[in-house]
Amino acid sequence: MAYQTGQVIEVTTVDVAHGGWCVARPDDGPVVFVRHALPGETVLARVTEITSRLARADAVEILKPSPDRVQAPCPYAHPGGCGGCDWQHAALPAQRLLKAAVIRQQLRRMAGIDREVTVEPLPGDTDADADTDTAPGLGWRTRVQFAVRPDGVAGLRAHRSHTVIDVQQCLIAHPAITDLAITGAGSTGLRWPGAISVEALVAPGTKERAVVITPGGKRGRAAVTQDRSGSVDGIAADAVLRRSGRNLTPVRGRSYLSQRAAGRDWRVSAGVFWQVHPAAADVLTSAVMTGLEPGAGDVALDLYCGAGLFAGSLAPAVGPGGAVIGVEGDSAAVRDARHNLRDWPWVRVHKGDVGAVLSRGGLPPARLVVADPPRAGLAREVVDYLGTARNGAARFTYVSCDPATLARDIGLLTERGWNLVDLRGFDAFPMTHHVECVATLVSTAAQAE
């Protein structure tokens, strides 16, 4: 049977797939990837896209619901609505089981490894955390980028679309971001004339907030630089910055926030990566340290080191008899890392593309390696470096926000003499399909010693 876009079909989903989809396999048609459904449900689904191998669809009516189905807390989490959340219609424990299933699928498919995985909730996201300001799974996102419509209203995009939805309020945004009133077409929301996007971020530990405005064209640039004219006076953030390409220019306030994690404060520039869940930096740092097992005198390599969070945790553990070398390509992140790590003279931070730095050599052999790459995963040079015995790497901890590239890289590393000894999943992005993983691998040579 050949489907047509807009056609409504009845299907029963049988499994979850990476990206927030459920999979249906009708006898008389192609595989259908369905949003807004759960595994085992029978639904009426409207076809939204057709390719040569599959169809995509939105569940528009639930005929036989899953026992894990709940009423989505957000009024915009529906077909045609905001595309930011994938699993608001699933109970939180079920969301974690779905994410664990995806991790297992990717490991089996990409690395040939069959392994049970548990996705753990972060502090603040269980019913036991009743003393928090928001319901479990909501109010956690400390960085949100809003798109701006031509009329100046900020909102969030629909799934796989450029359409901007006026969401009024994003329920997964941190309350301190909601209080900035960035969204909303009514009298309570700000307007953003001349802008194409507005990004808000908050440091929960220090309560500092910043807003980054990306203008569109010359008129937009003028609209967000005239602080004396009052154009940004209505923004309640501590800092307002203008984005031009990769550069952020302060219009008001300073260019960085003070983030609190691992028992200390970290300077993090507004454009530099930092975990968006308030509990993630602490939890992931603990998992990395557990995986690496650093000791006095160790040499450790922190790839894609960002503002230096992992390097700063490793430094006191290896002590002055050891060394920590960070590698980072983003200039602002390198400046932050060098500032944050200045108390430990045995820590160095190299600026440059991670693959290029490793390829040119000159780094000391490091027994311990940690990497927290972008979603695209490890550069091929990183895999080659880890697979070269003379570099000395014995334990490798890999922090990943994408199960597919994580599984791909684990497969490549197992071919080069590494064994996966531990894998933990963390629900650092409730209500969405995203999940954070920390994998620990040990070289075969090290295990034989």
N, C-alpha and C positions, 0 to 999 in steps of 0.2 A: 504494500500500500504506500502510495506517495502522498506525503503530507503537504499542506499549503500553509503559508504564514497567515495567522489569524484563525486557523481551524481549531476547534475545541475537540479534544480527544479524551477518551477514558483510558487511564493506564494505572497499573499497580507498580509502585516502586519496590525495588528489591535490595538496594544497597546505597551507600553514601559514596560520593566522589569528591575529589579535591576541588576546592573552590566554592563550596556551599551548595552543591547540587546533590540531588538524588537521582538514581539511575532506574529507568524502566526499560524492559526489553520485550516489547510486544511481539507476538508471533507473526503478525502481518505487516510489520514496518520496521524502520531503522531504530537503533537505540535512541532513547529520548532522555535528555538531561533536564531535570525538572527542579525549579526553584520553588520555595515556599511549601515544600512537601517534606515528609519524613519517611525513612525506610519502612516498608510494609504497608503504606497507605494506598488506598484506591482513591484517585482524584480525577476531576475534570481539569485538563490542562490546556491552556491556549498556546499554540505554537508561535514562537517569536522569531525563530531563526532556523534555517535549513542549510546544511552543508552536504557534501557528497557522501559523508559517512554517518551523520547523526542529525538529530533535531534538538533544539532547545525550546523549553516551554515554561510557563508560569502556572502553578496550580491555582485555579480560580474558584474551585469548590471542592471541599473535602467530603467524599462519600463514605469512606471508612477510615476514621482517624486513628492515629497511633496513640497508645496510652501515655506517651511522652509529650503529646501536644498540649500546649498552653496558649492562653490568649496573649498575643504579643503586647507588651507594655507600651510600645510606641505606636501612635496612630498612623505613622508614615511607613511602617514596615509591612508593606503589602505589594502585590503586583502593580507596577507602574509608579510605586512610591519611591522613597529613598533607597539607594543601593548600598548604603554603608553597613548594614547588619544583615547577616545571612540566616541566623538561627534564633531570632527572637520568639519564634513560635514553638521552640523546644525548651523543656525544663533544663535548668543549668546542669544537673548531673548527666542528662542525656546529651547535651552539647559536648561535654568532655568525652563521653563514650564515642560520639561521632568523630571527634578529632583524633582520638586514639586509633580508631579504625582506619582513618586516612593515613596516619603515620605507618601503621602496619602494612597497608596496601602498597605504599610507596617503597618501603624497605624490601618487600617481597618482589615487587616488579623491577625496581632499579638496581638493587644490590643482591638479590637472591637470598635474603636473610629473613627467616620466619621467627618473629620475636613478639612476645606480649609487651604491650606498652600501656602505662597508666598516665593520664593527663591530670595533673594535680591543680586544684584551685589555689589562687593566691590569697593572701590575707585580705579580708574585706569582702570576699566574694562567696561566702557561705552563710547559711542561716545562723550559724554560731556567732557571726560578726554583727549582731543586732544593734550594737552601739555605734555603728557607722552612720554617716549623714544620709546615705542613699541606700536603696534596696540592693541586695546582692546582684552583681553583674552589671550594675548601672553606675554612672557617675565616676568612672575610672579614667577616662581618656584625658590626659593632661596636655595633649597637642591635637588640635583639630584644624584642618584646612577647609575653609568654606569657599565655594565658587560664588561669583557675583553676576547677577543678571544685568542686562543692559539698563534696566530701570534703577539699578543701585541696590537691589535687595540681595542679601547674602543667604545662601542655602547650601544644600548638599545635592550631588548629582544622582539621578536615577541610575539603576543598574545598567551597565554597558551603554551609556547614553551621555550626551552633553547637556541634556535637559536639567535645569537647576530647580530643585524642589524647595519651596519656601517651607522649611520645617518648623518654623517658630522656635522650637527647642529641641536640641539633640539630647536624648536621655542618657547616652553613654558618655557625654562630655562631662568633665569635672565641674562641680558646682561653681568653682571660681571662674571658669570659662563662661558658663551660662550667665553669670552675673554681669558679664561684659555687654550683654544685649547686642551681640553682633548680628543675630538673625531676627527675622520678624518684619513683615511688611507693614504692620500697624504702628501705632504711636509709641509702643515700647521698644521697638527695634531701631538700630541705627541704619542709615543709608550710606552707601559707599560709592558715590559718583566717581567715574573715571577708573575704578579698580576692576581687575578681573578675578582677583582672589584676595581673601583675608585669612590669615593664619593666626590662631590664638594659642598661647602656651602658658602654662603655670608651673611653678616649682612648689609642690605641696608642702615641703618641709619649711620653706621660708615665706610662702604666700606671695612670692613675686609673680607678676604677670607681664607678658609682652604681647604685642600685636604686630604682625608683619603684613604690610599691605603691598600687593603687587599691582602697579598701575598698568593701564593699557594706553599706550600712545602718549604724546606730549601733554595733552590736557590732563590725563590721569596722573602723570608725574607731578605736574604743578599742583594738583588737588591734594597730594599727600606730602608736600614739602613746605607748605605755607603755614607753619605752626603759629606764627604771630597773628595770622588772620583768623585764627580760631577753627581752622578746618579739622584739627585733631583734638580740640579741647574736650569734645564730648566723649572721648575714649578714656575709660577709667583705668586702663592698664598703667603699670609703672613705666613702661617703655613702649614707644611706637617706632617701628623701623620701616624703611622702604626697600623693597627688593628690586634689583636690576640685574638680571641674569643670576649669577651665583653670589653677587655682592649684596650685603645688607648695610644700609646707611641709617644710623639713628636720626630720627626726626625729633624725638624727645626721649630723655633718659639714656641708659647705657645699653650696650649691645649684648649683654649676657645676663643669665639668671644664676643664682646660687642654688644648686641642687643638693639635697641631703641624702647620702647613701653610705653604706659600709662604715658607719660611725663618724663620718666627717663631711665637710662641705666641699663641693666641686664647682668650679667655674665652668659654665657651659654656654657658649655663644648661642644666640637665638637660632642660627642656622645649622647647628651641630647636632648630630644624632644623640638622643637620650631615650631610654625606655619610656613608653607612654603610660604604662600602668604604674601607679604610685609605689607598689610593692615589688615591682619587677627587678629593679636594680639590686636591691638587697638579696632577693631570692636567687637570682642568677649568679651573683658574685659568690654566694655561699656554695652553689652547685659547682661552679668552676673550680673553686678552691678544693672542694671535696674530690673532684675528678682528677686534678693535677697532683695533689698530695705534695706540695712544695716543701722543701727543707732548707736549712741553712747551707749556704754555699751553692745552691742550684743556679743555673743560668736558664732564664725563661724568655720566651719570645711571644710578644703580644701583637698579633697581626690584626689590621683594621682596628687599631686601638682607640679610635675616637678621642674622647676627652681624658682617657687614661684610667678609667674605673678599674679594670682588671689589673693593669700594671701597678696601680697604686695599692691594690690589695696584695699583690705578689711581693712588692718591694720589701715590706717589713718581714715577710716570711723567709725570704732568701737571705736577707741581711747584707751587711757590707762585704761579706766574703763572696757573695754571689753577684748576679747582674740581671737586669731586666731590660730588654730592648723592645721598644714599641715601634710599629711601622704604621703610618697613616698618610693618606693622600690628600685629605682636605686641609687647606692652610689654616683655617680658623680652628679646626679641631687640634691641629698640631700646636698652635699657640696655647690653647686651653690645656692640653696635656702637659706641655713643658711647664706651665704655671702650676698646675695641680701636683706635679711630681717633683717640684724643685727641692723638697726637703730630703730627697734621697739621691745623693750624688752617684750611686751605682745604677741609676736608671737613665737610659738615653732614649730619645724619640727621633726616629728618622722620618723625614718628610719625603713622600714619593709614592707612586703606584706600588702596591704591595708586590705584584708580580715582577716589576722592573727592579725593585730593591733586592729581591731574592735572587734574581737572575745575575745581577752584577757581582754578587758575592761580597765577601769582606766581613760578614757577621760571624761572631764566635759560635762554635757548636753549642746548641741549646738542648738540654735534656727535656725541657717542658715547653710546650707550644699551646697557645690558646688563640682561637680565631673567632671573630664575630663579624662575618662578611655581610654585605648587602644581600638582598633577596636572590640575586643571580648566583650566589654560592661562591665557592673558592675559585680563585684564578688557577689556571692549569699549572702555573709555576709553583703555586703552593703545594699542590699534589706532588709535583716532581721533587720539590725540596724535601717533603716529608718521606718520600720514597727513596731518598739517597742516604745510605747508611752513614757516610762520613759527617753528615750534619748533626748527628748525635741525638736526634729526637727519639725519646722513649715513650712519653705520654703526651697525648694530644686531646684537648677538650675543644669541642666545636659547638658554638652557640649559633642556632639557626632559627629563622622565622619562616622557613619554607620547607615543608617535608619532602618535596620533590627534589630540590637541589641538594638537600642534606643526604637523601638516600643515594642520589647519583654519586656524590663525592665519597660517601662511605664505600660504595661499590668500587670506585677507583682506588681507594686506599687499601681495601682488602686485597686487591690484586697486587699491591706493592708491599705486602708484608705486615699489614696492620690488622688487629682484631678488635671488634666492637665489644667492649666489656661492660658498658653501662649506657643506658639511654633513658632520660627523663623528659617528660612533656609537662609543660606548664600552661595553664589557661590564662595567658597574659592579655588576651583580647576577647573577653566574654561577649556573647551575642553575635560575633563574627566567625568566619571560618578559619581565621588565622590562629596559629598556635606557636609557642616558642619551645624549642627543644635544646637540650644540652646532652651531647653525645661524648663519651670518653672512649678513646681508642688507645691501645697499647701495641707497640711494635713487637713483632714476633721475636726479634733478636733480644729485646729487653726481657720478654717473658722467659726466654731460654736461660737467662743469666741466673 
